Amino acid sequence: MPAEPASAALPLAAARRRRLRADRARQLADLLRHQILAGGFPDGVLPLEDALAADYRASRNTVRQALDLLRGEQIVARQPGVGNATELASDRGPVYLKLSHLPEETIGAVESILHTTERPTRGTFHEGRGHDYRTHDIEMHISEIGLCGGHSASGVRVDAHARTTVPRLYAAGDLASVPHNYMIGAFVFGDLAGEDAARFRAYEGELPADQLAAAHELVYRPLRNPDGPPQPQVEYKLRRFVNDYVAPPKTGAKLSLAVEAFTRMSDEIAGMGARTAHELMRCAEVSFIRDCAEMAARASLARTESRWGLYHERLDHPERDDQGWLHHLDLRKSPSGAMEFTARPVEPYVVPVAEFAPPAGPERPLGEVVLVPVATAGPRDEVPAARPAGTATAT
């Protein structure tokens, strides 16, 4: 095949550079958006472009493009002499979703998705508050970090054929570790999984009786305890623990408290009650949320660095460590049932990125994560002496 003329290669190279710069700008805009909505800039003012470029190791052009994207979303606004003031913290806040200017056909299409496929209870929620997309703007608020699945950058490890590390077991969509999969990812990876799985005959052996019994118990247990704690109450408590202790900025102490809280909640979740099939499904979902929350907390404890801006900001480990932590964290269940971690080096990027050069090397076994001792007075060798009369205690 004849070589491509140099004159033709130059425009192609320039186009690739523009696409790469645009991708970086979108990634930076995503990080800044989450940090703004989470209150990461309490004074309502973003750092200057030079400072943002240094903090996020990006060029000024990339920073400028990211800010332009956020200004287009009305999340930031430029104020002369001040810089980029955040919309949420300004006198224009809070932030609202505005649909009232759209034609009826578009609003109806949005409702058909949000109120059925996406969130069947959303329509009832707005109706109970007298909200209508045609007449009301809907207040928006960031309430919880992403845990597991395609809406974050985690999930079940898969290869290019959607295969997991368990032979003949596949994962696709939000479950798989393909960032920002969403529905299109479910379709694409579902097709890849089906094509690969079609090479095998159906499993004909006996399934493990103990695993079947455990799955049956997980699903149907709430029906035997209909007067137990209701699912919405338990789920609300669980999500509050996530927001209070796992959401960034993170510390080892907060993450350790989170693990302890999630461990305690196992018994509470096991006692939930249900009376209908829908309640039964939601009870099982709460159990999965707890599992994901514990995995997220332990993984954040294991990663002793800060990375991805808001997503993983460790106040006790504020520096990014590419040499030690430009790695995936693989989590597995040990024979004893404990969560064990392995640091797996990131593979070389298809399109090289100058700021990120994945280090080569073998996987690094980390074992179980060690919790930080918190909320204890420590060991005491002898009984404390009585206070002299007339002394006061500090409050």
C-alpha positions as CSV (number, residue, x, y, z in Angstrom):
1,M,0.0,0.0,0.0
2,P,1.5,3.4,-0.9
3,A,2.4,5.7,2.0
4,E,0.1,8.6,2.8
5,P,1.5,11.9,1.4
6,A,3.0,14.2,4.1
7,S,0.7,17.0,3.0
8,A,-2.4,14.9,3.7
9,A,-1.0,13.6,7.0
10,L,-0.6,17.2,8.5
11,P,-4.4,18.0,8.5
12,L,-5.2,14.6,10.0
13,A,-2.6,15.2,12.8
14,A,-4.0,18.6,13.5
15,A,-7.5,17.2,13.6
16,R,-6.4,14.5,16.1
17,R,-4.8,17.2,18.3
18,R,-8.0,19.2,18.3
19,R,-10.1,16.2,19.2
20,L,-7.7,15.3,22.0
21,R,-7.8,18.8,23.4
22,A,-11.6,18.9,23.2
23,D,-11.7,15.6,25.1
24,R,-9.4,16.9,27.8
25,A,-11.5,20.1,28.1
26,R,-14.7,18.0,28.6
27,Q,-13.0,15.9,31.3
28,L,-11.8,19.0,33.1
29,A,-15.3,20.6,32.8
30,D,-16.8,17.4,34.4
31,L,-14.4,17.6,37.3
32,L,-15.0,21.4,37.9
33,R,-18.7,21.0,37.6
34,H,-18.8,18.3,40.3
35,Q,-16.5,20.3,42.6
36,I,-18.6,23.5,42.2
37,L,-21.9,21.7,42.9
38,A,-20.4,20.0,45.9
39,G,-19.3,23.3,47.4
40,G,-15.7,23.0,46.6
41,F,-15.3,26.8,46.2
42,P,-17.1,28.1,49.2
43,D,-16.3,31.8,48.4
44,G,-18.0,31.4,45.1
45,V,-14.9,32.2,43.0
46,L,-12.9,29.8,41.0
47,P,-9.1,30.2,40.9
48,L,-7.5,32.0,37.9
49,E,-6.9,30.2,34.7
50,D,-3.1,29.8,35.4
51,A,-3.8,28.3,38.9
52,L,-6.4,25.9,37.4
53,A,-3.9,24.9,34.7
54,A,-1.3,24.1,37.4
55,D,-3.7,22.3,39.7
56,Y,-5.1,20.0,37.0
57,R,-1.9,19.8,34.9
58,A,-3.6,21.1,31.9
59,S,-2.8,23.8,29.3
60,R,-4.4,27.2,29.5
61,N,-6.3,26.5,26.3
62,T,-7.8,23.4,27.8
63,V,-8.8,25.3,30.9
64,R,-10.3,28.1,28.8
65,Q,-12.3,25.6,26.8
66,A,-13.5,23.9,30.0
67,L,-14.7,27.2,31.5
68,D,-16.4,28.1,28.2
69,L,-18.4,24.8,28.5
70,L,-19.4,25.6,32.1
71,R,-20.4,29.2,31.1
72,G,-22.6,27.7,28.4
73,E,-24.3,25.6,31.1
74,Q,-24.6,28.8,33.2
75,I,-22.7,27.1,36.0
76,V,-20.0,29.8,36.0
77,A,-20.1,33.4,35.0
78,R,-17.2,35.8,34.4
79,Q,-17.3,38.9,36.6
80,P,-14.9,41.7,35.8
81,G,-12.1,42.0,38.4
82,V,-13.2,38.8,40.1
83,G,-12.7,36.0,37.7
84,N,-15.1,33.0,37.3
85,A,-17.7,33.2,40.0
86,T,-19.7,30.0,40.5
87,E,-23.4,30.2,39.7
88,L,-24.4,28.1,42.7
89,A,-22.7,30.2,45.3
90,S,-23.7,33.6,43.7
91,D,-26.8,35.6,44.3
92,R,-28.2,33.8,41.2
93,G,-28.2,30.4,42.9
94,P,-29.6,27.8,43.4
95,V,-29.3,26.1,40.1
96,Y,-32.5,25.1,38.2
97,L,-33.4,22.8,35.4
98,K,-35.5,24.9,32.9
99,L,-37.7,23.2,30.4
100,S,-40.6,25.7,30.2
101,H,-39.2,27.3,27.0
102,L,-39.3,24.1,25.1
103,P,-42.1,23.0,22.7
104,E,-44.7,20.6,24.1
105,E,-43.4,17.7,21.9
106,T,-40.0,18.0,23.5
107,I,-41.3,18.2,27.1
108,G,-43.6,15.2,26.5
109,A,-40.6,13.2,25.2
110,V,-38.5,14.2,28.3
111,E,-41.4,13.2,30.6
112,S,-41.9,9.8,28.8
113,I,-38.3,9.0,29.6
114,L,-37.8,10.5,33.1
115,H,-41.1,9.3,34.4
116,T,-41.1,5.8,33.0
117,T,-37.9,4.3,31.9
118,E,-35.5,6.3,34.0
119,R,-37.3,7.0,37.3
120,P,-40.9,5.7,37.5
121,T,-41.5,7.6,40.8
122,R,-40.3,11.0,39.5
123,G,-43.6,12.0,38.0
124,T,-45.4,11.3,41.4
125,F,-42.7,13.2,43.2
126,H,-43.2,16.4,41.1
127,E,-47.0,16.0,41.1
128,G,-47.0,15.9,44.9
129,R,-45.2,19.2,45.0
130,G,-47.3,20.9,42.3
131,H,-44.4,21.0,39.8
132,D,-44.9,20.9,36.1
133,Y,-42.0,21.2,33.6
134,R,-44.2,23.5,31.6
135,T,-44.7,26.1,34.3
136,H,-41.9,25.4,36.9
137,D,-38.1,25.3,36.9
138,I,-36.8,22.3,38.9
139,E,-34.1,22.9,41.6
140,M,-31.0,20.8,41.1
141,H,-28.7,19.6,43.8
142,I,-25.7,17.2,43.9
143,S,-26.7,14.7,46.6
144,E,-24.4,11.7,46.3
145,I,-21.2,10.5,44.7
146,G,-21.1,7.7,42.1
147,L,-20.4,4.3,43.6
148,C,-20.1,1.3,41.4
149,G,-20.8,1.0,37.7
150,G,-20.7,2.9,34.4
151,H,-21.9,6.1,36.0
152,S,-18.5,6.4,37.7
153,A,-15.3,4.7,36.6
154,S,-15.7,1.5,38.4
155,G,-17.6,-1.8,38.2
156,V,-17.0,-5.4,37.4
157,R,-13.7,-5.9,35.5
158,V,-14.3,-6.8,31.9
159,D,-12.2,-7.2,28.7
160,A,-13.0,-6.0,25.2
161,H,-15.5,-8.9,24.8
162,A,-17.3,-8.1,28.1
163,R,-15.8,-11.2,29.7
164,T,-15.3,-11.0,33.5
165,T,-12.5,-12.8,35.4
166,V,-15.0,-15.7,36.0
167,P,-15.2,-18.0,32.9
168,R,-18.4,-17.7,30.9
169,L,-19.7,-14.8,33.1
170,Y,-20.2,-11.5,31.3
171,A,-21.0,-7.9,32.4
172,A,-22.3,-5.0,30.4
173,G,-23.9,-1.6,30.9
174,D,-23.7,0.2,34.2
175,L,-22.4,-3.0,35.9
176,A,-19.2,-3.1,33.8
177,S,-16.0,-1.2,34.5
178,V,-16.3,0.9,31.3
179,P,-16.6,4.5,32.3
180,H,-19.8,6.4,31.4
181,N,-21.4,3.4,29.7
182,Y,-25.1,4.4,30.2
183,M,-27.7,2.8,27.9
184,I,-25.6,2.9,24.7
185,G,-22.8,1.0,26.6
186,A,-25.4,-1.6,27.6
187,F,-26.4,-2.1,24.0
188,V,-22.8,-2.3,22.6
189,F,-21.3,-4.5,25.4
190,G,-24.4,-6.6,25.5
191,D,-24.0,-7.3,21.8
192,L,-20.3,-8.1,22.4
193,A,-21.1,-10.4,25.3
194,G,-23.8,-12.2,23.3
195,E,-21.5,-12.8,20.3
196,D,-18.8,-14.2,22.6
197,A,-21.1,-16.3,24.7
198,A,-22.7,-17.9,21.6
199,R,-19.5,-19.9,21.2
200,F,-20.3,-22.0,24.3
201,R,-22.9,-24.6,25.1
202,A,-25.4,-23.9,27.8
203,Y,-24.3,-24.9,31.3
204,E,-25.6,-28.4,32.2
205,G,-24.2,-29.1,35.6
206,E,-25.8,-28.6,39.0
207,L,-25.5,-25.1,40.6
208,P,-24.1,-25.0,44.1
209,A,-26.9,-25.6,46.5
210,D,-25.5,-23.3,49.2
211,Q,-25.2,-20.3,46.8
212,L,-28.8,-20.9,45.6
213,A,-30.1,-21.0,49.2
214,A,-28.2,-17.8,50.0
215,A,-29.6,-16.0,47.0
216,H,-33.1,-17.2,47.8
217,E,-32.7,-16.0,51.4
218,L,-31.5,-12.6,50.2
219,V,-34.5,-12.1,47.9
220,Y,-37.4,-13.4,50.0
221,R,-36.3,-12.8,53.6
222,P,-38.2,-9.4,53.9
223,L,-41.5,-11.1,53.3
224,R,-41.1,-13.2,56.4
225,N,-40.6,-10.0,58.4
226,P,-43.3,-7.6,57.0
227,D,-43.2,-5.4,60.2
228,G,-39.5,-4.8,60.1
229,P,-37.9,-1.4,59.3
230,P,-39.2,-0.1,56.0
231,Q,-36.9,0.1,53.0
232,P,-37.1,3.9,52.5
233,Q,-36.0,4.5,56.1
234,V,-33.1,2.1,56.0
235,E,-32.0,3.3,52.5
236,Y,-32.1,7.0,53.6
237,K,-29.9,6.2,56.6
238,L,-27.5,4.3,54.4
239,R,-27.2,7.1,51.8
240,R,-26.6,9.6,54.6
241,F,-23.6,7.6,55.7
242,V,-22.3,7.7,52.2
243,N,-22.8,11.4,51.9
244,D,-21.3,12.1,55.3
245,Y,-18.3,9.8,55.3
246,V,-17.5,8.7,51.7
247,A,-18.2,11.8,49.7
248,P,-15.1,14.0,49.0
249,P,-13.1,15.6,50.4
250,K,-12.0,12.3,52.1
251,T,-9.9,11.3,55.0
252,G,-8.8,8.0,56.4
253,A,-10.7,8.6,59.6
254,K,-14.0,9.4,57.8
255,L,-13.6,6.4,55.5
256,S,-12.9,4.1,58.4
257,L,-16.0,5.4,60.2
258,A,-17.9,4.7,56.9
259,V,-16.7,1.0,56.8
260,E,-17.7,0.6,60.5
261,A,-21.2,2.1,59.8
262,F,-21.8,-0.1,56.7
263,T,-20.7,-3.2,58.7
264,R,-23.2,-2.4,61.5
265,M,-26.0,-1.8,59.0
266,S,-25.7,-5.4,57.7
267,D,-28.0,-6.6,60.5
268,E,-30.4,-3.7,60.1
269,I,-30.7,-4.4,56.3
270,A,-31.3,-8.1,57.1
271,G,-34.2,-7.1,59.3
272,M,-36.0,-5.0,56.6
273,G,-39.7,-5.8,56.0
274,A,-41.6,-6.0,52.7
275,R,-45.2,-6.7,51.7
276,T,-45.3,-6.3,47.9
277,A,-43.1,-7.4,45.0
278,H,-41.9,-3.8,44.5
279,E,-40.9,-3.4,48.1
280,L,-39.1,-6.8,47.9
281,M,-37.1,-5.5,44.9
282,R,-36.1,-2.3,46.7
283,C,-35.0,-4.2,49.8
284,A,-32.6,-6.3,47.7
285,E,-31.4,-3.1,46.1
286,V,-30.5,-1.6,49.5
287,S,-28.4,-4.7,50.2
288,F,-26.5,-4.1,46.9
289,I,-26.1,-0.4,47.7
290,R,-24.5,-1.3,51.1
291,D,-22.1,-3.7,49.3
292,C,-21.1,-1.0,46.8
293,A,-20.7,1.6,49.5
294,E,-18.3,-0.6,51.5
295,M,-16.3,-1.4,48.4
296,A,-16.0,2.3,47.6
297,A,-15.0,3.2,51.1
298,R,-12.3,0.5,51.3
299,A,-11.0,1.3,47.8
300,S,-10.7,4.9,48.8
301,L,-8.8,3.9,51.9
302,A,-6.4,1.7,49.9
303,R,-5.6,4.5,47.4
304,T,-3.3,6.7,49.4
305,E,-3.1,9.7,47.0
306,S,-5.5,12.3,45.5
307,R,-6.6,11.9,41.9
308,W,-9.4,13.0,39.5
309,G,-10.1,16.3,41.3
310,L,-13.2,16.0,43.3
311,Y,-13.7,12.3,42.7
312,H,-10.9,11.2,45.0
313,E,-9.6,14.1,47.1
314,R,-7.8,12.7,50.2
315,L,-7.0,15.6,52.6
316,D,-4.5,13.3,54.4
317,H,-2.8,12.3,51.1
318,P,-3.2,15.5,49.0
319,E,-0.6,14.7,46.3
320,R,-1.1,12.7,43.1
321,D,1.3,9.8,42.8
322,D,1.5,8.6,39.2
323,Q,4.4,6.2,39.9
324,G,2.7,4.4,42.7
325,W,-1.0,4.9,41.8
326,L,-1.5,5.2,38.1
327,H,-3.1,1.8,38.6
328,H,-6.5,0.2,38.7
329,L,-7.6,-1.2,42.0
330,D,-8.9,-4.7,41.6
331,L,-11.1,-6.0,44.4
332,R,-11.7,-9.7,45.1
333,K,-13.4,-11.8,47.7
334,S,-10.8,-13.9,49.6
335,P,-11.5,-17.4,50.7
336,S,-12.3,-16.0,54.2
337,G,-14.8,-13.6,52.8
338,A,-12.7,-10.5,53.2
339,M,-12.2,-7.8,50.6
340,E,-8.6,-7.9,49.1
341,F,-7.0,-5.5,46.7
342,T,-4.5,-5.7,43.9
343,A,-3.0,-2.6,42.2
344,R,-3.0,-3.3,38.4
345,P,-0.9,-0.9,36.2
346,V,-3.0,1.1,33.6
347,E,-2.3,-0.1,30.1
348,P,-0.7,2.3,27.6
349,Y,-3.2,4.7,26.2
350,V,-4.3,4.2,22.6
351,V,-3.7,7.9,22.0
352,P,-0.6,8.9,24.0
353,V,-1.2,11.7,26.6
354,A,1.9,13.5,27.6
355,E,0.9,14.2,31.2
356,F,0.0,10.5,31.8
357,A,2.6,7.8,31.1
358,P,1.4,4.6,32.8
359,P,4.3,2.9,34.6
360,A,5.0,-0.6,33.4
361,G,5.4,-3.5,35.9
362,P,3.7,-6.4,37.5
363,E,0.5,-6.2,39.5
364,R,1.0,-5.3,43.2
365,P,-0.9,-7.3,45.8
366,L,-2.2,-5.1,48.6
367,G,-4.3,-7.5,50.7
368,E,-6.9,-6.2,53.1
369,V,-7.2,-2.5,53.8
370,V,-6.3,-1.4,57.4
371,L,-8.8,0.9,59.0
372,V,-7.7,4.0,60.8
373,P,-8.4,3.9,64.6
374,V,-10.9,6.6,65.4
375,A,-13.2,7.6,68.2
376,T,-11.2,5.8,70.9
377,A,-9.3,7.0,74.0
378,G,-6.6,4.4,73.5
379,P,-5.4,1.8,75.9
380,R,-5.2,2.7,79.6
381,D,-2.7,1.0,81.9
382,E,-4.2,2.1,85.2
383,V,-7.4,3.6,86.6
384,P,-7.4,7.4,86.2
385,A,-6.9,9.4,89.3
386,A,-9.9,11.3,90.8
387,R,-10.0,15.0,90.1
388,P,-9.2,17.3,93.0
389,A,-12.2,19.0,94.5
390,G,-13.1,22.2,92.9
391,T,-11.6,21.5,89.4
392,A,-13.8,21.8,86.3
393,T,-13.9,19.7,83.2
394,A,-13.5,21.2,79.8
395,T,-16.5,21.2,77.5
